[in-house]
Structures are given as structure tokens and as C-alpha cells.
């Protein structure tokens, strides 16, 4: 299913072939809910018509946008190769 948006204590997913929308409570998603981006497609598992879980990938791709400057001068990070 495709993640659409998060609002309050739920996240809304849509089945692209039928446009059916399902609201998933945030406790079902856990901490992974923070990484959801609109348009992401994730497997959503149901049993007997009831939501069981949303399956997240074991790997996440991220880009560092900003970081703190180095704590040590770059010259102090140099090392010598033992010969």
C-alpha cells in the first residue's frame, strides 16, 4: 500500500489499484513512523479483514543535510602507515 499522510495518532495508506484508504494507528507502526515519506509503498498485512502490521524494510536510505563541524582539527586526524 502507498503511504499518503500522517495526521494525529494515525497514518493513512491507500491501495493504488482500488483507491481504498486504511488508517493505521501509530502504535502499530512504532518508531518507524518517523521515517515514512508520502508516496512510499509498503506491504500492509491483514488477517480476516483486520490490520496486523506494516512491514518496513531492514535498510533505510538517508542523506545527511547538515552536521556539526569536526571536534578536532583535520590535521590531528592524520595518521602514518607503519612500514
Secondary structure, 3 states (H helix, E strand, C coil): CEEEEEECCEEEEEECCCCEEEEEEHHHHHHHHHHCCCCCECEEEEECCEEEEEECCCCCCCCCCCCCCCCCCHHHHCCCCCC
